[in-house]
Amino acid sequence: MRHTLVFTAPYLHSPKSAEISGILNGCNDIEARNSVIFLDRLPSSDLPSLYKYAIATIVPTLFEGSCPFPILESLAMDTPVAIGRIEVTEEVIPEMDAFITFDPYSVCEIEKAIHDLWMHKTTLLPRQKLAISNVLQRKWSEVAGEYYSLIHQIMDSN
């Protein structure tokens, strides 16, 4: 069975595009090279299918604002996740030991995370969903209330 590594961002306009092209073109295994796909931006209506049919999701983001969404989306579609160890992830997910984590700056750790996801894909999902169940139960009104309190604390301290 052939598997595909799908990146949900194009690389052609990234600062590393020449390096990525060199790596892909230097791969002599045509089947392996063709199993790596870079998608452009997807319509949000296509995201559930992408998650549902994936074996696993890797979330190497360094961008704090979007961090929890791919994790929640993937788990909502019953797909296990490996996540970068960044501060916001550790704030949102209190039980990080249920997840495969990696330094998002380390190629070796990302490679190991992909391997570990592949090896443990069937056993990770229940633990991960349980670990994040409190986040899945949150309501937008609760989040808004937290922001409201934070704004008041800032205003009162000035």
DSSP file (Angstrom, degrees, kcal/mol; ACC not computed):
  #  RESIDUE AA STRUCTURE BP1 BP2  ACC     N-H-->O    O-->H-N    N-H-->O    O-->H-N    TCO  KAPPA ALPHA  PHI   PSI    X-CA   Y-CA   Z-CA
    1    1 A M              0   0    0      0, 0.0     2,-0.3     0, 0.0     0, 0.0   0.000 360.0 360.0 360.0 128.4    0.0    0.0    0.0
    2    2 A R        -     0   0    0      2,-0.0     2,-0.3     0, 0.0    29,-0.0  -0.673 360.0-160.5 -86.8 136.5    1.4    3.4   -1.0
    3    3 A H        -     0   0    0     -2,-0.3     2,-0.4     2,-0.0     0, 0.0  -0.838   4.2-145.0-115.9 156.0    1.3    6.2    1.5
    4    4 A T        -     0   0    0     -2,-0.3     2,-0.7    32,-0.0    32,-0.2  -0.951   7.5-144.0-124.3 139.0    1.5    9.9    0.8
    5    5 A L  E     -a   36   0A   0     30,-2.9    32,-2.8    -2,-0.4     2,-0.5  -0.913  26.8-164.4 -99.3 114.6    3.1   12.7    2.9
    6    6 A V  E     -a   37   0A   0     -2,-0.7     2,-0.5    30,-0.2    32,-0.2  -0.886  10.4-162.5-109.7 124.9    0.8   15.7    2.4
    7    7 A F  E     -a   38   0A   0     30,-3.3    32,-3.2    -2,-0.5     2,-0.1  -0.895  12.4-148.7-101.4 131.9    1.9   19.3    3.2
    8    8 A T  S    S+     0   0    0     -2,-0.5    34,-0.2    30,-0.2    30,-0.1  -0.131  76.7  65.0 -95.8  39.7   -0.9   21.7    3.5
    9    9 A A  S    S-     0   0    0     -2,-0.1    31,-0.2    32,-0.1    30,-0.1  -0.957  83.9-116.7-153.8 139.6    1.1   24.7    2.4
   10   10 A P        -     0   0    0      0, 0.0    29,-0.1     0, 0.0    30,-0.1  -0.477  16.7-161.4 -73.8 150.3    2.8   25.4   -1.0
   11   11 A Y    >   +     0   0    0     -2,-0.1     3,-1.8     1,-0.1     9,-0.1   0.571  68.5  90.8-105.8 -11.4    6.5   25.7   -0.9
   12   12 A L  T 3  S+     0   0    0      1,-0.3    -1,-0.1     5,-0.1     5,-0.1   0.787  96.2  36.0 -60.0 -30.1    7.1   27.5   -4.2
   13   13 A H  T 3  S+     0   0    0      4,-0.1    -1,-0.3    -3,-0.1    -2,-0.1   0.242  95.6 107.5-107.1  13.2    7.0   31.0   -2.6
   14   14 A S  S X  S-     0   0    0     -3,-1.8     3,-1.7     1,-0.1     4,-0.2  -0.504  82.5-113.4 -87.2 160.3    8.7   30.1    0.7
   15   15 A P  T 3  S+     0   0    0      0, 0.0     3,-0.2     0, 0.0     4,-0.2   0.712 118.5  50.7 -63.2 -18.5   12.2   31.1    1.6
   16   16 A K  T 3> S+     0   0    0      1,-0.2     4,-2.8     2,-0.1     5,-0.2   0.200  74.2 112.7-102.2  14.5   13.2   27.4    1.4
   17   17 A S  H <> S+     0   0    0     -3,-1.7     4,-2.6     1,-0.2     5,-0.2   0.882  77.9  48.4 -60.2 -40.7   11.7   26.7   -2.0
   18   18 A A  H  > S+     0   0    0     -3,-0.2     4,-2.3    -4,-0.2    -1,-0.2   0.911 113.4  47.9 -65.4 -40.7   15.1   26.1   -3.7
   19   19 A E  H  > S+     0   0    0      2,-0.2     4,-2.2     1,-0.2    -2,-0.2   0.915 112.8  48.0 -65.3 -43.5   16.3   23.8   -0.9
   20   20 A I  H  X S+     0   0    0     -4,-2.8     4,-2.6     2,-0.2     5,-0.2   0.924 111.9  49.7 -64.0 -44.4   13.0   21.8   -1.0
   21   21 A S  H  X S+     0   0    0     -4,-2.6     4,-3.0    -5,-0.2     5,-0.2   0.907 110.2  51.7 -59.9 -41.8   13.2   21.5   -4.8
   22   22 A G  H  X S+     0   0    0     -4,-2.3     4,-1.6     2,-0.2    -1,-0.2   0.905 110.6  47.5 -61.9 -42.5   16.8   20.3   -4.5
   23   23 A I  H  X S+     0   0    0     -4,-2.2     4,-0.5     2,-0.2    -2,-0.2   0.938 115.4  45.0 -64.5 -46.9   15.8   17.7   -2.0
   24   24 A L  H >< S+     0   0    0     -4,-2.6     3,-1.1     1,-0.2    -2,-0.2   0.931 115.8  45.7 -64.2 -45.3   12.9   16.4   -4.0
   25   25 A N  H 3< S+     0   0    0     -4,-3.0    -1,-0.2     1,-0.2    -2,-0.2   0.754 108.6  58.0 -71.2 -22.9   14.8   16.4   -7.3
   26   26 A G  H 3< S+     0   0    0     -4,-1.6     2,-0.6    -5,-0.2    -1,-0.2   0.556  80.7 103.2 -81.8  -8.0   17.8   14.7   -5.7
   27   27 A C    <<  -     0   0    0     -3,-1.1     6,-0.1    -4,-0.5    -4,-0.0  -0.669  53.6-167.5 -79.2 116.4   15.6   11.8   -4.6
   28   28 A N        +     0   0    0     -2,-0.6     2,-1.1     1,-0.1    -1,-0.2   0.670  67.9  88.0 -78.4 -17.4   16.4    8.9   -6.9
   29   29 A D     >  -     0   0    0      1,-0.2     4,-2.7     2,-0.1     5,-0.2  -0.716  61.7-169.1 -85.0  99.6   13.4    6.9   -5.7
   30   30 A I  H  > S+     0   0    0     -2,-1.1     4,-2.6     1,-0.2    -1,-0.2   0.870  84.2  53.1 -61.0 -39.5   10.7    8.2   -8.1
   31   31 A E  H  > S+     0   0    0      2,-0.2     4,-0.7     1,-0.2    -1,-0.2   0.923 111.8  45.7 -62.9 -43.3    7.9    6.5   -6.1
   32   32 A A  H >4 S+     0   0    0      1,-0.2     3,-0.9     2,-0.2     4,-0.2   0.929 113.3  49.7 -64.3 -44.9    9.1    8.1   -2.9
   33   33 A R  H >< S+     0   0    0     -4,-2.7     3,-1.3     1,-0.3    -2,-0.2   0.901 110.8  49.4 -61.2 -41.5    9.5   11.5   -4.5
   34   34 A N  H 3< S+     0   0    0     -4,-2.6    -1,-0.3     1,-0.2    -2,-0.2   0.599  98.6  68.8 -75.5  -9.9    6.0   11.3   -6.0
   35   35 A S  T << S+     0   0    0     -3,-0.9   -30,-2.9    -4,-0.7     2,-0.6   0.459  83.1  84.8 -87.7   0.5    4.5   10.4   -2.6
   36   36 A V  E <   -a    5   0A   0     -3,-1.3     2,-0.4    -4,-0.2   -30,-0.2  -0.910  61.7-177.8-103.9 121.7    5.3   13.9   -1.3
   37   37 A I  E     -a    6   0A   0    -32,-2.8   -30,-3.3    -2,-0.6     2,-0.6  -0.963  18.2-158.9-125.2 134.6    2.5   16.4   -2.1
   38   38 A F  E     -a    7   0A   0     -2,-0.4     2,-0.2   -32,-0.2   -30,-0.2  -0.955  17.5-160.3-111.1 116.0    2.3   20.1   -1.4
   39   39 A L        -     0   0    0    -32,-3.2     2,-0.1    -2,-0.6     3,-0.1  -0.560  11.7-130.8 -90.0 156.8   -1.2   21.4   -1.5
   40   40 A D        -     0   0    0      1,-0.2    -1,-0.1    -2,-0.2   -29,-0.0  -0.294  60.3 -49.2 -86.8-174.8   -2.2   25.0   -1.9
   41   41 A R        -     0   0    0     -2,-0.1    -1,-0.2     1,-0.1   -32,-0.1  -0.339  64.6-142.6 -58.2 136.6   -4.7   26.6    0.5
   42   42 A L        -     0   0    0    -34,-0.2     2,-0.1    -3,-0.1    -1,-0.1  -0.771  17.4-107.0-102.6 146.3   -7.7   24.4    0.9
   43   43 A P    >>  -     0   0    0      0, 0.0     3,-2.2     0, 0.0     4,-0.7  -0.472  33.2-119.1 -63.7 144.1  -11.3   25.5    1.2
   44   44 A S  G >4 S+     0   0    0      1,-0.3     3,-0.6     2,-0.2    -2,-0.0   0.782 112.6  65.9 -59.2 -25.9  -12.5   25.0    4.8
   45   45 A S  G 34 S+     0   0    0      1,-0.2     4,-0.3     2,-0.1    -1,-0.3   0.722  99.8  51.8 -68.9 -19.1  -15.2   22.6    3.4
   46   46 A D  G <> S+     0   0    0     -3,-2.2     4,-1.8     1,-0.1     3,-0.4   0.651  88.3  83.0 -89.0 -16.7  -12.4   20.2    2.3
   47   47 A L  H <X S+     0   0    0     -4,-0.7     4,-2.5    -3,-0.6     5,-0.3   0.884  83.0  56.9 -59.9 -43.6  -10.6   20.1    5.6
   48   48 A P  H  > S+     0   0    0      0, 0.0     4,-2.7     0, 0.0    -1,-0.2   0.911 109.2  47.2 -56.5 -40.5  -12.8   17.4    7.3
   49   49 A S  H  > S+     0   0    0     -3,-0.4     4,-2.3    -4,-0.3    -2,-0.2   0.905 109.3  53.8 -66.2 -40.6  -12.1   15.0    4.5
   50   50 A L  H  < S+     0   0    0     -4,-1.8     4,-0.5     1,-0.2    -1,-0.2   0.937 115.0  40.2 -59.3 -46.9   -8.4   15.7    4.6
   51   51 A Y  H >< S+     0   0    0     -4,-2.5     3,-0.9     1,-0.2    -2,-0.2   0.920 113.3  54.7 -66.3 -44.2   -8.3   14.9    8.3
   52   52 A K  H 3< S+     0   0    0     -4,-2.7    -2,-0.2    -5,-0.3    -1,-0.2   0.867 113.2  40.4 -61.6 -39.4  -10.6   11.9    8.1
   53   53 A Y  T 3< S+     0   0    0     -4,-2.3    -1,-0.3    -5,-0.2     2,-0.2   0.449  95.3 100.8 -93.3  -0.2   -8.6   10.1    5.5
   54   54 A A    <   -     0   0    0     -3,-0.9     3,-0.1    -4,-0.5    -3,-0.0  -0.543  67.4-143.3 -79.7 149.9   -5.2   10.9    7.0
   55   55 A I  S    S-     0   0    0      1,-0.3     2,-0.3    -2,-0.2    -1,-0.1   0.844  82.0 -18.5 -75.4 -36.7   -3.4    8.3    9.0
   56   56 A A        -     0   0    0     23,-0.2     2,-0.4    -3,-0.0    -1,-0.3  -0.974  62.2-123.1-162.3 166.4   -2.2   11.1   11.3
   57   57 A T  E     -b   81   0B   0     23,-2.2    25,-2.4    -2,-0.3     2,-0.5  -0.976  12.7-156.6-123.1 134.8   -1.6   14.8   11.5
   58   58 A I  E     -b   82   0B   0     -2,-0.4    25,-0.2    23,-0.2    23,-0.0  -0.950   6.1-167.7-108.2 126.4    1.7   16.6   12.3
   59   59 A V  E     +b   83   0B   0     23,-2.8    25,-2.3    -2,-0.5    -2,-0.0  -0.812  20.1 159.6-117.8  89.6    1.3   20.1   13.7
   60   60 A P        +     0   0    0      0, 0.0    -1,-0.1     0, 0.0    23,-0.1   0.193  24.9 149.7 -93.5  18.2    4.7   21.8   13.6
   61   61 A T        -     0   0    0      1,-0.1    23,-0.1     6,-0.1    -2,-0.1  -0.090  35.3-173.5 -58.5 146.5    3.3   25.3   13.8
   62   62 A L        +     0   0    0     42,-0.1     2,-0.8    24,-0.0    -1,-0.1   0.364  61.5 102.4-108.8  -4.6    5.2   28.1   15.5
   63   63 A F    >>  -     0   0    0      1,-0.2     3,-0.8     4,-0.0     4,-0.7  -0.733  58.3-161.2 -88.9 110.5    2.2   30.4   15.1
   64   64 A E  G >4 S+     0   0    0     -2,-0.8     3,-0.7     1,-0.2    -1,-0.2   0.836  81.1  63.1 -61.4 -37.8    0.5   30.7   18.4
   65   65 A G  G 34 S+     0   0    0      1,-0.2    -1,-0.2     2,-0.1     4,-0.1   0.784 112.0  33.3 -64.7 -29.4   -2.8   32.0   17.2
   66   66 A S  G X4 S+     0   0    0     -3,-0.8     3,-0.8     1,-0.1    -1,-0.2   0.477  88.0 107.0-104.0  -2.4   -3.7   28.9   15.1
   67   67 A C  T <X S+     0   0    0     -3,-0.7     4,-0.8    -4,-0.7    -2,-0.1   0.855  77.9  42.4 -52.3 -53.8   -2.1   26.2   17.2
   68   68 A P  H 3> S+     0   0    0      0, 0.0     4,-2.7     0, 0.0    -1,-0.2   0.790 100.7  72.4 -70.9 -22.1   -5.1   24.5   18.9
   69   69 A F  H <> S+     0   0    0     -3,-0.8     4,-3.1     1,-0.2     5,-0.3   0.927  96.6  44.8 -63.9 -49.3   -7.3   24.4   15.8
   70   70 A P  H  > S+     0   0    0      0, 0.0     4,-2.3     0, 0.0    -1,-0.2   0.875 115.0  51.5 -61.7 -32.9   -5.5   21.7   13.7
   71   71 A I  H  X S+     0   0    0     -4,-0.8     4,-2.4     2,-0.2     5,-0.2   0.958 114.3  41.7 -65.2 -50.0   -5.2   19.6   16.9
   72   72 A L  H  X S+     0   0    0     -4,-2.7     4,-2.4     1,-0.2    -1,-0.2   0.910 115.3  50.7 -64.2 -43.2   -8.9   19.8   17.7
   73   73 A E  H  X S+     0   0    0     -4,-3.1     4,-1.1    -5,-0.2    -1,-0.2   0.924 111.7  47.6 -62.0 -44.8   -9.9   19.4   14.0
   74   74 A S  H ><>S+     0   0    0     -4,-2.3     5,-2.3    -5,-0.3     3,-0.6   0.939 114.0  45.7 -63.0 -47.6   -7.8   16.3   13.6
   75   75 A L  H ><5S+     0   0    0     -4,-2.4     3,-1.7     1,-0.2    -1,-0.2   0.850 107.0  59.0 -66.5 -33.1   -9.1   14.7   16.8
   76   76 A A  H 3<5S+     0   0    0     -4,-2.4    -1,-0.2     1,-0.3    -2,-0.2   0.792 107.6  47.5 -64.1 -26.5  -12.7   15.6   16.0
   77   77 A M  T <<5S-     0   0    0     -4,-1.1    -1,-0.3    -3,-0.6    -2,-0.2   0.195 122.8-108.4 -98.9  15.3  -12.2   13.5   12.8
   78   78 A D  T < 5S+     0   0    0     -3,-1.7    -3,-0.2     1,-0.2    -2,-0.1   0.854  75.3 134.5  63.5  39.3  -10.6   10.6   14.8
   79   79 A T      < -     0   0    0     -5,-2.3    -1,-0.2    -6,-0.1    -2,-0.2  -0.981  53.6-124.9-120.0 123.3   -7.1   11.2   13.5
   80   80 A P        -     0   0    0      0, 0.0   -23,-2.2     0, 0.0     2,-0.3  -0.181  27.1-144.7 -67.4 162.3   -4.2   11.1   16.0
   81   81 A V  E     -b   57   0B   0    -25,-0.2    19,-0.9    43,-0.1     2,-0.4  -0.937  18.6-159.1-133.3 145.6   -1.8   14.0   16.2
   82   82 A A  E     -bc  58 100B   0    -25,-2.4   -23,-2.8    -2,-0.3     2,-0.3  -0.986  29.3-164.6-116.4 137.3    1.8   14.8   16.9
   83   83 A I  E     -bc  59 101B   0     17,-2.5    19,-1.5    -2,-0.4     2,-0.2  -0.914  21.8-108.7-130.8 149.7    2.4   18.4   18.0
   84   84 A G  E     - c   0 102B   0    -25,-2.3     2,-1.5    -2,-0.3    19,-0.2  -0.478  34.5-118.6 -70.8 141.7    5.2   20.8   18.4
   85   85 A R        +     0   0    0     17,-3.0     2,-0.3    -2,-0.2    -1,-0.1  -0.672  58.1 144.2 -83.3  90.6    6.3   21.7   21.9
   86   86 A I    >>  -     0   0    0     -2,-1.5     4,-1.8    17,-0.1     3,-0.6  -0.888  62.2-104.9-124.2 161.0    5.6   25.4   22.0
   87   87 A E  H 3> S+     0   0    0     -2,-0.3     4,-1.6     1,-0.3     5,-0.1   0.870 116.8  51.8 -55.2 -44.3    4.3   27.3   25.0
   88   88 A V  H 3> S+     0   0    0      1,-0.2     4,-2.3     2,-0.2    -1,-0.3   0.869 107.1  53.8 -65.2 -34.9    0.7   27.8   23.7
   89   89 A T  H <> S+     0   0    0     -3,-0.6     4,-2.5     1,-0.2    -1,-0.2   0.921 109.0  48.5 -63.2 -42.7    0.4   24.0   23.1
   90   90 A E  H  < S+     0   0    0     -4,-1.8    -1,-0.2     1,-0.2    -2,-0.2   0.785 111.8  50.7 -69.3 -26.2    1.4   23.3   26.7
   91   91 A E  H  < S+     0   0    0     -4,-1.6    -2,-0.2    -5,-0.2    -1,-0.2   0.889 115.4  41.0 -74.5 -40.1   -1.1   25.9   27.9
   92   92 A V  H  < S+     0   0    0     -4,-2.3    -2,-0.2     1,-0.2    -3,-0.2   0.848 117.0  48.1 -78.0 -35.8   -4.0   24.5   26.0
   93   93 A I     <  -     0   0    0     -4,-2.5     3,-0.3    -5,-0.2    -1,-0.2  -0.883  60.9-176.2-113.7 103.4   -3.3   20.8   26.6
   94   94 A P  S    S+     0   0    0      0, 0.0     2,-0.8     0, 0.0     3,-0.2   0.805  79.5  56.0 -69.4 -28.0   -2.6   20.0   30.2
   95   95 A E    >   +     0   0    0     36,-0.4     3,-1.5     1,-0.2     4,-0.2  -0.603  59.5 159.7-105.8  71.7   -1.8   16.3   29.5
   96   96 A M  G >   +     0   0    0     -2,-0.8     3,-1.9    -3,-0.3    -1,-0.2   0.719  62.9  76.5 -65.8 -20.8    1.0   16.5   27.0
   97   97 A D  G 3  S+     0   0    0      1,-0.3    -1,-0.3    -3,-0.2    31,-0.1   0.668  85.0  63.9 -67.3 -14.1    2.1   13.0   27.8
   98   98 A A  G <  S+     0   0    0     -3,-1.5     2,-0.3    29,-0.1    -1,-0.3   0.590 100.4  67.2 -79.6 -10.5   -0.8   11.7   25.7
   99   99 A F  S <  S-     0   0    0     -3,-1.9     2,-0.6    -4,-0.2   -17,-0.1  -0.786  85.0-119.6-112.9 151.7    0.7   13.2   22.6
  100  100 A I  E     -c   82   0B   0    -19,-0.9   -17,-2.5    -2,-0.3     2,-0.3  -0.815  44.3-171.2 -81.8 123.0    3.8   12.7   20.6
  101  101 A T  E     +c   83   0B   0     -2,-0.6     2,-0.3   -19,-0.2   -17,-0.2  -0.803  11.6 177.6-119.5 160.5    5.6   16.0   20.8
  102  102 A F  E     -c   84   0B   0    -19,-1.5   -17,-3.0    -2,-0.3     8,-0.0  -0.989  40.0 -98.6-156.1 157.3    8.6   17.4   19.1
  103  103 A D    >   -     0   0    0     -2,-0.3     3,-2.2   -19,-0.2     7,-0.2  -0.734  32.9-144.2 -76.1 118.2   10.8   20.5   18.9
  104  104 A P  T 3  S+     0   0    0      0, 0.0    -1,-0.1     0, 0.0   -20,-0.1   0.586  98.5  55.8 -67.4  -6.5    9.4   22.2   15.7
  105  105 A Y  T 3  S+     0   0    0      1,-0.1     2,-0.7     2,-0.0    -2,-0.0   0.454  91.6  85.9 -97.1  -3.3   13.0   23.3   14.9
  106  106 A S    <>  -     0   0    0     -3,-2.2     4,-2.2     1,-0.2     5,-0.2  -0.869  53.7-170.0-108.1 111.8   14.4   19.8   14.9
  107  107 A V  H  > S+     0   0    0     -2,-0.7     4,-2.7     1,-0.2     5,-0.2   0.891  91.8  54.5 -61.7 -39.8   14.2   17.7   11.8
  108  108 A C  H  > S+     0   0    0      1,-0.2     4,-2.3     2,-0.2    -1,-0.2   0.911 109.3  46.5 -62.1 -42.4   15.3   14.6   13.7
  109  109 A E  H  > S+     0   0    0      2,-0.2     4,-2.3     1,-0.2    -1,-0.2   0.881 112.3  50.0 -69.5 -36.5   12.5   15.1   16.3
  110  110 A I  H  X S+     0   0    0     -4,-2.2     4,-2.4    -7,-0.2    -2,-0.2   0.922 110.7  50.4 -65.6 -42.8    9.9   15.6   13.5
  111  111 A E  H  X S+     0   0    0     -4,-2.7     4,-2.2     1,-0.2    -2,-0.2   0.920 111.6  47.9 -59.8 -44.4   11.1   12.5   11.7
  112  112 A K  H  X S+     0   0    0     -4,-2.3     4,-3.1     2,-0.2    -1,-0.2   0.890 109.4  53.7 -64.1 -39.3   10.9   10.5   15.0
  113  113 A A  H  X S+     0   0    0     -4,-2.3     4,-2.5     2,-0.2    -2,-0.2   0.910 108.4  49.2 -62.2 -42.1    7.4   11.9   15.6
  114  114 A I  H  X S+     0   0    0     -4,-2.4     4,-2.2     2,-0.2    -1,-0.2   0.931 113.3  47.2 -62.1 -45.0    6.2   10.8   12.2
  115  115 A H  H  X S+     0   0    0     -4,-2.2     4,-2.4     1,-0.2    -2,-0.2   0.933 112.5  48.9 -60.7 -47.0    7.7    7.3   12.8
  116  116 A D  H  X S+     0   0    0     -4,-3.1     4,-2.1     1,-0.2    -2,-0.2   0.877 109.9  51.8 -64.2 -37.8    6.1    7.1   16.3
  117  117 A L  H  X S+     0   0    0     -4,-2.5     4,-0.7    -5,-0.2    -1,-0.2   0.927 110.9  48.6 -61.4 -43.9    2.7    8.2   14.9
  118  118 A W  H  < S+     0   0    0     -4,-2.2     3,-0.5     1,-0.2    -2,-0.2   0.911 114.9  44.4 -62.2 -43.0    3.0    5.5   12.3
  119  119 A M  H  < S+     0   0    0     -4,-2.4    -1,-0.2     1,-0.2    -2,-0.2   0.813 126.8  28.4 -73.3 -30.8    3.9    2.8   14.8
  120  120 A H  H >X S+     0   0    0     -4,-2.1     4,-1.7    -5,-0.2     3,-1.0   0.133  78.6 122.7-118.7  18.7    1.3    3.8   17.4
  121  121 A K  H 3X S+     0   0    0     -4,-0.7     4,-0.7    -3,-0.5    -1,-0.1   0.796  76.3  49.0 -57.5 -31.8   -1.5    5.3   15.3
  122  122 A T  H 34 S+     0   0    0     -4,-0.2    -1,-0.3     1,-0.2    -2,-0.1   0.753 115.2  41.7 -82.3 -22.5   -4.2    2.9   16.6
  123  123 A T  H <> S+     0   0    0     -3,-1.0     4,-0.6     2,-0.1    -2,-0.2   0.638 104.1  65.1 -98.5 -15.2   -3.5    3.3   20.3
  124  124 A L  H  X S+     0   0    0     -4,-1.7     4,-2.6     1,-0.2     5,-0.2   0.886  84.6  70.2 -75.7 -39.6   -2.9    7.0   20.5
  125  125 A L  H  X S+     0   0    0     -4,-0.7     4,-2.8     1,-0.2     5,-0.3   0.873  97.1  47.2 -54.4 -51.4   -6.4    8.3   19.6
  126  126 A P  H  > S+     0   0    0      0, 0.0     4,-2.0     0, 0.0    -1,-0.2   0.919 115.6  46.7 -59.3 -42.0   -8.4    7.3   22.7
  127  127 A R  H  X S+     0   0    0     -4,-0.6     4,-2.3    -3,-0.2    -2,-0.2   0.902 113.9  48.1 -64.6 -41.1   -5.7    8.8   25.0
  128  128 A Q  H  X S+     0   0    0     -4,-2.6     4,-1.5     2,-0.2    -1,-0.2   0.914 111.1  49.2 -68.0 -42.5   -5.4   12.0   23.0
  129  129 A K  H  < S+     0   0    0     -4,-2.8     4,-0.3    -5,-0.2    -1,-0.2   0.895 112.8  48.3 -64.4 -38.5   -9.1   12.5   22.9
  130  130 A L  H >< S+     0   0    0     -4,-2.0     3,-1.0    -5,-0.3     4,-0.4   0.911 109.2  53.6 -65.6 -42.3   -9.4   12.0   26.6
  131  131 A A  H 3< S+     0   0    0     -4,-2.3   -36,-0.4     1,-0.3    -1,-0.2   0.785 117.6  36.1 -64.4 -27.5   -6.5   14.4   27.3
  132  132 A I  T >X S+     0   0    0     -4,-1.5     4,-2.1     1,-0.1     3,-0.7   0.302  83.7 107.7-108.9   8.4   -8.1   17.1   25.3
  133  133 A S  H <> S+     0   0    0     -3,-1.0     4,-1.2    -4,-0.3    -1,-0.1   0.845  76.4  56.5 -58.3 -35.7  -11.7   16.4   26.3
  134  134 A N  H 34 S+     0   0    0     -4,-0.4     4,-0.5     1,-0.2    -1,-0.3   0.881 108.2  47.8 -64.0 -35.9  -11.9   19.5   28.6
  135  135 A V  H X4 S+     0   0    0     -3,-0.7     3,-1.0     1,-0.2    -2,-0.2   0.891 108.2  54.7 -70.0 -39.2  -10.9   21.7   25.6
  136  136 A L  H 3< S+     0   0    0     -4,-2.1    -1,-0.2     1,-0.2    -2,-0.2   0.749 106.7  52.8 -66.1 -22.3  -13.5   20.0   23.4
  137  137 A Q  T 3< S+     0   0    0     -4,-1.2    -1,-0.2    -5,-0.2    -2,-0.2   0.587  85.4 110.8 -87.8 -11.8  -16.2   20.9   26.0
  138  138 A R    <   -     0   0    0     -3,-1.0     2,-0.3    -4,-0.5    -3,-0.0  -0.266  58.0-143.5 -66.1 150.5  -15.3   24.6   26.2
  139  139 A K    >>  -     0   0    0      1,-0.1     4,-1.7     0, 0.0     3,-0.8  -0.834  20.6-119.9-112.7 152.5  -17.8   27.1   24.8
  140  140 A W  H 3> S+     0   0    0     -2,-0.3     4,-2.8     1,-0.3     5,-0.2   0.841 114.2  61.4 -60.0 -32.3  -17.0   30.3   23.0
  141  141 A S  H 3> S+     0   0    0      1,-0.2     4,-2.0     2,-0.2    -1,-0.3   0.859 103.1  50.5 -63.9 -33.4  -18.8   32.3   25.7
  142  142 A E  H <> S+     0   0    0     -3,-0.8     4,-2.0     2,-0.2    -1,-0.2   0.910 110.8  48.1 -68.5 -42.2  -16.2   30.9   28.2
  143  143 A V  H  X S+     0   0    0     -4,-1.7     4,-2.2     2,-0.2    -2,-0.2   0.927 111.6  50.2 -62.5 -44.9  -13.3   32.0   26.1
  144  144 A A  H  X S+     0   0    0     -4,-2.8     4,-2.6     1,-0.2    -1,-0.2   0.896 108.6  53.1 -60.3 -40.6  -14.9   35.4   25.6
  145  145 A G  H  X S+     0   0    0     -4,-2.0     4,-2.4     2,-0.2    -1,-0.2   0.876 107.5  51.3 -62.4 -38.3  -15.3   35.7   29.4
  146  146 A E  H  X S+     0   0    0     -4,-2.0     4,-2.4     2,-0.2    -2,-0.2   0.917 111.4  47.0 -65.2 -43.0  -11.7   34.9   29.9
  147  147 A Y  H  X S+     0   0    0     -4,-2.2     4,-2.8     2,-0.2    -2,-0.2   0.911 110.7  53.0 -63.2 -41.4  -10.7   37.6   27.5
  148  148 A Y  H  X S+     0   0    0     -4,-2.6     4,-2.2     1,-0.2    -2,-0.2   0.928 110.8  46.3 -59.3 -46.4  -13.0   40.0   29.2
  149  149 A S  H  X S+     0   0    0     -4,-2.4     4,-2.3     1,-0.2    -1,-0.2   0.903 112.2  51.0 -63.5 -41.7  -11.5   39.3   32.6
  150  150 A L  H  X S+     0   0    0     -4,-2.4     4,-2.3     2,-0.2    -2,-0.2   0.912 109.3  50.0 -63.1 -43.3   -8.0   39.7   31.1
  151  151 A I  H  X S+     0   0    0     -4,-2.8     4,-2.6     1,-0.2    -1,-0.2   0.912 111.1  49.7 -62.2 -42.6   -8.8   43.0   29.6
  152  152 A H  H  X S+     0   0    0     -4,-2.2     4,-2.5    -5,-0.2    -1,-0.2   0.887 109.1  51.8 -64.1 -38.6  -10.2   44.3   32.8
  153  153 A Q  H  X S+     0   0    0     -4,-2.3     4,-1.6     2,-0.2    -2,-0.2   0.919 112.1  46.5 -63.0 -42.7   -7.1   43.1   34.7
  154  154 A I  H  X S+     0   0    0     -4,-2.3     4,-0.7     1,-0.2    -2,-0.2   0.927 113.9  47.5 -65.2 -44.7   -4.9   45.0   32.3
  155  155 A M  H >< S+     0   0    0     -4,-2.6     3,-0.6     1,-0.2    -2,-0.2   0.876 111.8  50.3 -65.2 -37.8   -7.1   48.1   32.4
  156  156 A D  H 3< S+     0   0    0     -4,-2.5    -1,-0.2     1,-0.2    -2,-0.2   0.796 105.9  56.4 -71.5 -28.1   -7.2   48.0   36.3
  157  157 A S  H 3<        0   0    0     -4,-1.6    -1,-0.2     1,-0.2    -2,-0.2   0.639 360.0 360.0 -79.3 -13.2   -3.4   47.7   36.5
  158  158 A N    <<        0   0    0     -4,-0.7    -1,-0.2    -3,-0.6    -2,-0.2   0.442 360.0 360.0 -92.1 360.0   -2.8   50.9   34.5
